[in-house]
Amino acid sequence: MRIGLLTTGESRLWCDRLVRGLPQHEFEVYAMHHEPGPHPGAGAQDGGRAVAVHPAAPGATPEGGGRRLGRRARRAFAQDLGRLLTGVCAAGAANADAAALDVAAFDEGLHGLAGLARDHGGLASALRSEPALRVAEAACRAPGASPAAAAATVPDLLAFTEELERALRPLSFDWYEGLGRADVCHAAGGGVLALPGLVAKRFFGVPLLVTEYGVPLRAYYLRTAPAARPAVRALLAGFHRRLAAVLYREADLLTPGNAHVRRWQERCGAPRERQRTVYPGMEADRFAGVGEAPEAGDPDTLVWVGRAEPAKDLIGLLHAFAEIRRTAPQARLRLFVTAAARAYLADCRSLAAQLFPDEAADAVSAGESPVTFEELGGPETPTAAEAYGTGRVAVLSSVVEGFPVGLVEAMLSGRATVSTDVGAVREVVGGTGLLVPPRNPKALAEACLALLTDPERAHRLGAAARARADAPSRCARPGPAGRARQAPARASGVRRAARRP
């Protein structure tokens, strides 16, 4: 098959595994956000041919916003934008038929704008124009608009149209001739990333496969600043909600990465018969050495591995560890940071210094804190397996989580785990680890103490966790690409019977 792969920098490693693990297929990678480092599949060979990589087109930005629209095109633009915004601004429908009409209006307007963008080289300038602002105002004031939309002021509409232009930039990319020749378009995520796939399906009949390991709509709700204008939040939420509904309705195959994502897709209208849960592939062999030596590591050490950011709630973990130290003064906490939001990491270091001042055994020895922040990938701890091998209990303290890859790595390492019950954590852990409510340092401390003070229980849970994590990884990994290999293979069932001339 010829596969058009839509990706961002965040999914680069996953896509690289997919491209390299399926050499029998021909890939063309369409990278939406150009970031430092190689694109997915860069340098990979498929039958002696290098994988083609297409970065996002500069012409999709406001500085290269396409040709000036003529009178007829301006009229069509206003009509299509009006249809899209009618769906965005609509109040929650009381019945399924009315809701379907709102989604249909959004869908019709979206593809109308896509056609204009293709014919006129982009719509960035038009979407930031005064006529677009007037169309948005009319949609907000129309009968049937939600109260939040009706309350939008001119500054609200200016902010909204600016964000809308940014979200619709993929309509102006110069990718569609290439995507139109593909047998399958595979989006490595939903939301705005999958927009080119929707357009290719509508104009060229290319089957669309969407893989989601997170939920873009949920991510939008969580990252929206509370201080943002209520009307702007409501309008943008309406856009992302309608986009999700159209995407899940139009996709030929949806491969959620876990049951948590699957439930979100169903809530947004995804047909169950088109869903196939595909867990992310894990290379279990990297953790075999640690997993086969569960007695290794300090029995009094808790281990955390991940990105230091507010969603991981390291502040709560530090407060929980302060509770642990009151009962188990010999306990240590090692935090292995893969990447960090610098300001947040600085706050965590400052709090740790306040809660756990350096301690010394006597007046001569140098003081040492029971909490350490270490860089994963450095000379002392080059791999995650070695990080998990330093302790007996692994902790996940997140308040928000999609598929917890780090938790699976800890389980593959044979470590007992204490985790907050968020995202797909319960689905991953099953009965092999302890779960506590998020944002509850006391409960987190009690669960950690239960394992630190009962090494036999921790050993049993670690062994059970490794068996649970290892089984799906191996049965889904017939080759180097792991579970990721299954998605394009399943898409072969919806590929076009014949290529267009």
C-alpha positions in Angstrom: 0.0 0.0 0.0 0.9 3.6 -0.4 0.3 5.3 3.0 0.1 9.0 3.6 1.1 9.4 7.3 0.0 12.6 9.1 2.2 13.4 12.1 3.4 16.1 14.5 6.7 16.3 16.4 5.0 14.8 19.4 4.3 11.5 17.6 7.7 11.4 15.7 9.1 8.4 17.5 6.0 6.4 17.1 5.7 7.2 13.4 9.4 6.4 12.9 8.8 2.9 14.3 5.8 2.5 12.1 7.7 3.5 8.9 10.7 1.3 9.7 8.7 -1.6 10.9 6.6 -1.9 7.7 9.1 -2.0 4.9 6.6 -3.7 2.6 4.5 -0.6 2.4 5.3 2.8 0.7 5.1 5.8 3.1 4.9 9.5 2.5 5.2 11.4 5.8 3.3 14.7 6.1 4.7 16.6 9.1 2.4 19.3 10.4 4.8 21.0 12.8 8.5 21.3 11.9 10.6 20.8 15.0 14.4 20.4 15.5 15.6 16.9 14.7 14.8 14.5 12.0 11.3 14.0 10.6 9.7 10.6 11.1 11.2 8.0 8.8 14.0 10.3 7.7 16.7 8.1 6.2 14.5 5.0 6.3 14.6 2.9 3.1 11.6 1.1 1.5 12.8 -1.2 -1.2 15.8 1.1 -1.9 13.7 4.3 -2.0 14.0 6.9 0.8 10.7 7.8 2.5 9.4 11.1 1.3 8.8 13.8 4.0 6.6 16.8 3.4 6.8 19.6 6.0 3.9 22.1 6.4 3.7 24.7 3.7 4.9 28.2 4.5 2.0 29.5 2.4 -0.5 28.4 5.0 0.6 31.2 7.4 -1.0 34.7 7.4 2.1 36.1 5.6 1.3 33.7 2.6 -2.4 33.6 2.9 -3.3 32.9 -0.8 -4.6 35.0 -3.6 -7.1 37.7 -3.1 -10.7 36.4 -3.4 -12.9 37.6 -6.2 -16.5 38.6 -5.7 -17.9 35.1 -6.3 -15.3 33.5 -4.1 -16.0 36.0 -1.3 -19.7 35.2 -1.4 -18.9 31.5 -1.3 -16.4 32.1 1.6 -19.1 33.9 3.6 -21.6 31.2 3.0 -19.2 28.3 3.9 -17.8 30.1 7.0 -21.4 30.9 8.1 -22.4 27.2 7.9 -19.3 26.2 9.9 -19.9 28.8 12.5 -23.6 27.9 12.7 -22.5 24.5 13.9 -20.0 26.0 16.3 -22.3 28.5 17.9 -25.4 26.2 18.2 -26.7 25.6 21.6 -26.8 22.0 22.8 -29.5 20.2 20.8 -32.4 18.7 22.7 -32.6 15.7 20.4 -30.3 13.6 18.1 -31.8 14.9 14.9 -31.1 18.5 15.7 -27.6 17.7 16.9 -27.0 15.9 13.6 -28.1 19.0 11.7 -25.6 21.1 13.6 -22.8 18.6 12.8 -23.9 18.5 9.1 -23.8 22.3 8.8 -20.3 22.3 10.3 -19.2 19.5 8.0 -20.6 21.3 4.9 -18.9 24.6 5.8 -15.6 22.9 6.6 -15.3 21.2 3.2 -16.6 24.2 1.4 -13.7 26.2 2.9 -11.3 23.4 2.0 -12.3 23.7 -1.6 -11.8 27.4 -1.6 -8.4 27.0 0.0 -7.4 24.6 -2.6 -8.6 26.8 -5.5 -7.1 30.0 -4.1 -3.9 29.0 -2.5 -5.0 29.4 1.1 -7.5 31.2 3.3 -5.3 32.7 6.1 -5.9 36.3 5.1 -9.6 35.8 4.5 -10.1 34.2 7.9 -8.5 37.2 9.6 -10.5 39.8 7.5 -13.3 42.1 8.6 -15.9 40.1 6.5 -15.0 37.0 8.5 -15.5 38.9 11.7 -18.9 40.0 10.5 -19.9 36.5 9.6 -18.8 35.3 13.1 -20.9 38.1 14.7 -23.9 37.1 12.7 -23.6 33.5 13.7 -23.3 34.4 17.4 -26.4 36.6 17.2 -28.5 34.1 15.1 -31.5 32.3 16.6 -30.4 29.0 18.2 -27.0 30.2 19.2 -25.8 29.3 22.7 -26.0 31.9 25.4 -22.2 32.0 25.7 -21.9 32.7 21.9 -24.6 35.3 22.0 -22.7 37.1 24.7 -19.5 37.4 22.6 -18.2 40.9 22.2 -16.0 42.3 19.4 -12.8 41.6 21.3 -14.0 38.1 21.9 -14.7 37.6 18.2 -11.3 39.0 17.2 -9.6 36.5 19.5 -11.8 33.7 18.3 -11.3 34.3 14.6 -7.5 34.5 15.2 -7.6 31.1 16.8 -9.9 29.7 14.1 -7.5 30.8 11.4 -4.7 29.0 13.2 -6.8 25.8 13.6 -7.8 25.8 9.9 -4.3 26.3 8.4 -4.1 22.7 7.4 -6.8 23.4 4.8 -4.2 25.6 3.0 -1.4 23.1 2.9 0.0 22.0 -0.5 -0.3 18.3 0.4 -3.5 17.2 -1.2 -2.2 16.2 -4.6 0.2 13.7 -2.9 -2.4 12.6 -0.4 -4.9 12.0 -3.2 -2.6 9.3 -4.6 -2.4 7.4 -1.4 -4.2 4.1 -0.8 -4.8 5.0 2.9 -4.3 8.2 4.9 -3.2 7.4 8.4 -3.4 10.3 11.0 -1.3 9.7 14.1 -3.7 11.7 16.1 -7.1 13.4 16.0 -8.3 16.9 16.0 -6.6 19.5 13.7 -3.9 17.0 12.8 -6.5 14.8 11.0 -8.0 17.7 8.9 -5.9 16.9 5.8 -7.1 13.3 6.0 -10.7 14.5 6.1 -10.1 16.7 3.0 -8.4 13.9 1.1 -11.3 11.6 1.9 -13.9 14.1 0.7 -12.2 15.2 -2.5 -10.3 12.0 -3.5 -12.0 9.2 -1.7 -8.9 8.2 0.2 -9.8 5.9 3.2 -9.0 7.5 6.5 -7.5 5.8 9.5 -7.1 7.7 12.8 -5.0 6.5 15.7 -5.4 8.3 19.0 -3.4 7.6 22.2 -4.8 10.8 23.7 -8.1 12.8 23.3 -7.5 16.2 21.6 -10.9 17.4 22.7 -10.2 16.5 26.3 -6.7 18.0 26.0 -8.2 21.3 24.8 -10.6 21.4 27.8 -7.7 20.8 30.2 -5.2 23.2 28.7 -7.6 26.2 28.3 -6.6 28.9 30.8 -9.3 29.7 33.3 -8.6 33.4 32.8 -9.5 33.2 29.1 -12.6 35.0 28.0 -15.7 32.7 28.6 -17.2 33.4 25.2 -13.9 32.6 23.4 -13.6 29.4 25.4 -17.1 28.4 24.5 -16.7 29.1 20.8 -13.4 27.3 20.5 -14.8 24.3 22.5 -17.7 24.3 20.1 -15.3 24.1 17.1 -13.2 21.3 18.6 -16.4 19.4 19.6 -17.9 19.6 16.1 -14.5 18.7 14.5 -14.3 15.6 16.6 -17.9 14.6 15.7 -17.2 15.0 12.0 -13.9 13.2 12.2 -15.2 10.2 14.1 -18.2 10.0 11.7 -16.1 10.1 8.6 -13.1 8.0 9.5 -13.1 4.5 8.0 -11.3 3.1 10.9 -10.5 4.4 14.4 -7.7 2.8 16.5 -7.9 4.2 20.1 -4.9 3.4 22.1 -6.9 2.3 25.2 -10.4 2.0 26.5 -10.3 5.5 28.0 -9.8 7.0 24.6 -12.3 4.6 23.1 -15.0 5.9 25.5 -14.3 9.5 24.6 -14.6 8.6 21.0 -18.0 6.9 21.5 -19.2 9.9 23.5 -18.4 12.1 20.6 -20.3 9.9 18.1 -17.8 7.3 16.9 -19.6 4.1 15.6 -18.4 1.1 17.7 -18.2 -1.1 14.6 -15.4 1.1 13.3 -13.3 1.1 16.5 -10.4 -1.3 17.0 -8.4 -0.8 20.3 -4.6 -1.0 19.5 -2.4 -0.6 22.5 1.0 1.2 21.9 3.9 -1.2 21.2 6.5 -1.5 24.0 9.9 -2.9 23.5 9.9 -5.2 26.6 13.4 -6.5 26.0 14.9 -3.2 27.1 13.6 -3.9 30.6 14.2 -7.6 30.8 17.4 -7.3 32.8 15.8 -5.2 35.6 12.6 -7.2 35.5 14.4 -10.5 36.0 16.2 -9.1 39.1 13.3 -7.7 41.2 15.4 -7.9 44.3 17.8 -5.3 42.8 17.4 -1.7 43.9 17.1 0.0 47.3 14.0 -1.3 49.1 13.6 2.1 50.8 13.6 4.1 47.6 10.6 5.4 45.6 11.2 6.1 41.9 9.5 8.6 39.7 10.3 8.9 36.0 8.9 11.4 33.5 8.5 15.0 32.4 8.4 17.6 35.1 5.2 19.6 34.4 2.1 20.6 36.4 0.1 17.7 35.0 2.4 15.3 36.8 1.8 16.9 40.2 5.3 16.6 41.6 4.2 19.2 44.2 1.7 16.7 45.6 4.2 13.9 45.4 6.7 16.0 47.5 4.0 16.7 50.1 3.1 13.0 50.2 6.8 12.1 50.7 6.9 14.4 53.6 4.1 12.3 55.2 6.1 9.1 54.4 9.2 10.4 56.1 7.4 10.9 59.4 6.8 7.1 59.5 9.8 5.9 57.5 12.6 8.3 58.0 15.0 6.1 56.0 12.9 6.5 52.8 14.3 8.2 49.7 12.7 9.6 46.6 14.6 9.7 43.3 13.0 11.8 40.6 14.4 11.1 37.1 13.4 13.9 34.7 13.2 13.3 31.0 12.2 16.9 30.1 10.9 19.8 32.1 8.9 23.0 32.2 11.8 25.0 33.7 9.7 27.2 35.9 7.8 24.3 37.3 10.9 22.3 37.9 12.5 25.2 39.7 9.4 25.4 42.0 9.7 21.7 42.7 13.3 22.0 43.6 12.6 25.0 45.9 9.8 23.1 47.7 12.0 20.0 48.1 14.8 22.2 49.7 12.2 23.6 52.1 10.6 20.3 53.1 13.8 18.2 53.1 16.9 20.2 54.1 20.2 18.4 53.7 20.7 15.9 56.5 24.0 14.7 58.0 24.6 11.7 60.2 27.0 13.6 62.4 28.8 16.9 62.8 31.6 15.9 60.4 29.7 14.3 57.5 28.3 16.3 54.6 24.5 16.8 54.5 22.4 15.0 51.9 18.7 15.4 51.0 16.5 12.4 50.8 15.0 13.8 47.6 17.1 14.0 44.4 16.4 15.4 41.0 18.3 13.6 38.3 18.5 13.8 34.5 17.5 10.7 32.7 19.8 10.1 29.8 22.9 11.4 31.6 26.1 9.4 32.2 24.9 8.1 35.6 21.4 7.0 34.5 21.3 6.6 30.7 18.1 4.6 30.4 14.7 4.3 32.0 15.4 0.7 32.9 18.4 1.7 35.0 16.3 4.4 36.7 13.6 2.0 37.7 16.2 -0.4 38.9 17.4 2.0 41.6 14.3 1.4 43.8 11.6 -1.2 44.5 8.5 1.0 44.2 7.6 3.2 41.3 5.2 6.2 41.7 2.9 8.0 39.3 1.3 11.1 40.8 -0.3 12.6 37.7 -3.6 14.6 37.8 -4.0 14.1 34.0 -2.8 11.2 32.0 -3.5 9.6 28.6 -1.8 6.2 28.1 0.8 6.0 30.9 3.8 4.7 29.0 6.1 5.3 32.0 3.9 3.2 34.2 4.1 0.3 31.7 7.9 0.6 31.7 7.9 0.4 35.5 5.7 -2.7 35.3 8.0 -4.3 32.7 10.8 -3.6 35.1 9.1 -5.7 37.8 8.4 -2.8 40.1 5.4 -2.5 42.4 3.5 0.6 41.5 1.5 3.3 43.3 -0.5 5.4 40.8 -3.2 8.0 40.8 -6.5 6.8 39.2 -6.5 9.0 36.1 -6.8 8.4 32.3 -6.0 4.8 31.3 -4.1 4.0 34.5 -6.7 1.6 36.0 -6.9 -0.2 32.7 -3.2 -0.7 32.5 -2.6 -1.6 36.2 -5.5 -4.0 36.7 -5.0 -5.6 40.1 -1.2 -5.5 40.0 -0.7 -2.1 41.7 -2.2 0.3 44.2 -4.5 3.1 43.0 -5.3 6.4 44.8 -7.4 9.4 44.0 -5.5 12.3 42.2 -4.6 15.4 44.2 -4.6 13.5 47.5 -1.1 13.4 49.0 -2.3 11.7 52.2 -3.7 8.7 50.2 -0.6 8.6 48.1 1.6 8.5 51.2 -0.4 5.7 52.8 -0.2 3.6 49.6 3.5 4.1 49.3 4.1 3.2 53.0 2.0 0.0 52.6 4.6 -1.2 50.0 7.7 0.2 51.6 6.8 -1.6 54.9 5.8 -4.9 53.3 8.6 -6.0 50.9 7.0 -9.4 50.2 3.8 -7.7 49.0 5.8 -5.3 46.9 7.7 -8.3 45.4 4.4 -10.1 44.6 2.8 -7.1 43.0 6.0 -6.3 41.0 6.0 -9.9 39.6 2.3 -9.7 38.7 2.8 -6.3 37.1 5.6 -7.6 34.9 3.6 -10.5 33.7 0.6 -8.3 32.9 2.6 -5.7 31.0 4.8 -8.2 29.2 2.0 -10.4 27.8 0.3 -7.8 25.6 3.6 -6.3 24.6 4.9 -9.6 23.2 1.7 -10.9 21.7 1.2 -7.6 19.8 4.8 -7.4 18.7 5.5 -9.9 15.9 8.2 -7.6 14.6 10.1 -4.5 15.6 7.2 -2.1 15.2 5.1 -3.7 18.0 1.4 -3.0 18.2 1.9 0.0 15.9 2.1 -2.4 13.0 -1.5 -3.5 13.4 -3.1 -0.2 12.4 -2.1 0.1 8.7 -2.6 -3.7 8.3 -6.2 -3.3 9.5 -6.7 -0.3 7.2 -6.1 -2.6 4.3 -9.7 -3.7 4.7 -10.9 -0.2 3.7 -8.4 0.6 1.0 -9.7 1.6 -2.3 -10.4 -1.1 -4.8 -8.8 0.8 -7.7 -6.5 3.8 -8.0 -7.8 6.8 -9.9 -6.3 7.3 -13.4 
